[in-house]
Amino acid sequence: MTDKEINAYFNPPTSKEQLIAEAEVKKQLLADEAEKIITILERKVRLGIATDDEKDLLTEWEIYSIKVADIDTSLVPVIDWPKNHSLN
């Protein structure tokens, strides 16, 4: 066996189903993180203690969470994951 054949045997290519499952996990993690932050920011707004920056941040996170929810994981590996600029 050649090195290439050995490598292919021990490291088979990832199946489409595996890639979709991994994308679903990533999607859920991103959604969960967004929802945690949204919950806190919503509470601050409801209690009247949110700053203007936090109100703007809430809108950004809500838009981001919608974009994450709209991701079609069947498009993996060419998913255009949304960017949340407040994370940078």
Contacts in CASP RR format, 6 or more apart in sequence:
PFRMAT RR
TARGET T0000
AUTHOR 0000-0000-0000
METHOD contacts of the structure
MODEL  1
MTDKEINAYFNPPTSKEQLIAEAEVKKQLLADEAEKIITILERKVRLGIA
TDDEKDLLTEWEIYSIKVADIDTSLVPVIDWPKNHSLN
1 9 0 8 1.000
14 22 0 8 1.000
16 76 0 8 1.000
19 76 0 8 1.000
19 77 0 8 1.000
20 73 0 8 1.000
20 74 0 8 1.000
20 76 0 8 1.000
22 76 0 8 1.000
23 71 0 8 1.000
23 73 0 8 1.000
23 76 0 8 1.000
23 79 0 8 1.000
24 73 0 8 1.000
26 81 0 8 1.000
27 68 0 8 1.000
27 71 0 8 1.000
27 73 0 8 1.000
30 68 0 8 1.000
30 81 0 8 1.000
31 65 0 8 1.000
31 68 0 8 1.000
31 69 0 8 1.000
34 61 0 8 1.000
34 64 0 8 1.000
34 65 0 8 1.000
34 68 0 8 1.000
34 84 0 8 1.000
35 65 0 8 1.000
37 61 0 8 1.000
38 58 0 8 1.000
38 61 0 8 1.000
38 62 0 8 1.000
38 65 0 8 1.000
41 50 0 8 1.000
41 54 0 8 1.000
41 55 0 8 1.000
41 57 0 8 1.000
41 58 0 8 1.000
41 61 0 8 1.000
42 58 0 8 1.000
44 50 0 8 1.000
44 54 0 8 1.000
45 54 0 8 1.000
45 55 0 8 1.000
45 58 0 8 1.000
50 58 0 8 1.000
57 86 0 8 1.000
60 84 0 8 1.000
60 85 0 8 1.000
60 86 0 8 1.000
61 84 0 8 1.000
61 86 0 8 1.000
64 82 0 8 1.000
64 84 0 8 1.000
67 82 0 8 1.000
68 82 0 8 1.000
71 79 0 8 1.000
71 81 0 8 1.000
71 82 0 8 1.000
72 79 0 8 1.000
73 79 0 8 1.000
END
